[in-house]
Amino acid sequence: MALTGLPRLDFRSDTRTVPDARMRAAMNAAEVGDDVYGDDPTALLLEARVAELLGTEAALLTPTSTMANLLAPLAAAGSPGPRAPRLVVGEDTHMSFLEADGLRRFAGVELLAVAQRPDGLPDLDAVDAALATAGGRPTVVCLENTSMMSSGNALDAEATRALATLAHRYGAHVHLDGARLANAAVALGVRPAELAEPADSIAFSVSKGLGAPVGGLLCGTRAYVARARELRTALGGSLHQAGVVAAPALVALERLPDLAADHATAAALAAGFGTVPGVELMHPPRPTNMVMARLAGLTPEQCAARLAGHGVRVLPLPNGFVRFAVHRAHDMIGVRAAVAALAAVAATAPVARRTTGGDLVGRGLSTTWTEEA
């Protein structure tokens, strides 16, 4: 019998959480001002807490992490226009194949996508070659952590530092797209600030694994964040009574250690899928809350459609896999149901055979694929 729309069976994204009773109470009780005038006390508290968490001087609340990533190169260059920067970014990152159009259209950047290592780090030789031909334009080198298309792999501080050392040698600004940096920190057993330290700016999401309903933050020096604040206003991203949004995000920050439970659930999901004939998994070196699987004989779209028939919702990816993003609504009941659903789909696939390998794959990406900001 097909299972129906239980929240525990929606694995499309870790943005699929809903605010719980404590978050809703915080929203209701939030002290508010007007963030456009810089006097919303709850928004100011959130910005201070995130800056402290990431070890930066300041932070700026934005409606989404996508906007934080858009502001990042503009603030690095000082202003839009003739000095809009070059953006060197891994070809399989969110900024490269999902945010590129906005970055080009609204930030005026020249975006240069370079090869990535299987773990998600941009290839240092490719970055070196790109920086050597920067032609005097302000240049921003970007890194994503966790690396979503590498099955949510967590990159350690040494990897970020190697990239930052190279970029700084050329005078480039280093931006870390840390939408899921909290997951990376928990998986590696380190403070988020340790992972953020080599970067000049960081985009941080409170609405993905942390589970707040809305929001991202752009972090950096006071001067950098002040420029970003002006640009946020120009882009229409300022909020008035922002405390209503900031209050549940403050609750979410307190739950950062709870991400370990999501990682354990994801590991159980991967272990269950590993028993299903015909299923191939990615095996990231440092897994977090993502599980990516593919079935011999089915496209990702076909696999997702057949899983939906069993009540399990997943996201088809352009690299041949479907993504299961685990979040706080998932439990072992959902894991067992998802494994049973994938086994049922595998049993009726055109080719149901056991595959081996599971190397990280992330090439040939389509710009039409979408994920929530």
Secondary structure, DSSP 8 states (H G I E B T S, - for coil): ------GGGB-S-TT-----HHHHHHHHH-----GGGT--HHHHHHHHHHHHHHT-SEEEEES-HHHHHHHHHHHHHSSSSTT--EEEEETTSHHHHTSHHHHHHHH--EEEEE-B-TTS-B-HHHHHHHHHT-TTS-EEEEEESSBGGGTTB---HHHHHHHHHHHHHTT-EEEEEETTHHHHHHHHTS-HHHHHTT-SEEEEESSSTT--SS-EEEEE-HHHHHHHHHHHHHTT---SSTHHHHHHHHHHHHTGGGHHHHHHHHHHHHHHHTTSTTEEE---SS--SEEEEEETT--HHHHHHHHHTTT-B-EE-TTS-EEEE--TT--HHHHHHHHHHHHHHHHTSSS------------S--TT-----
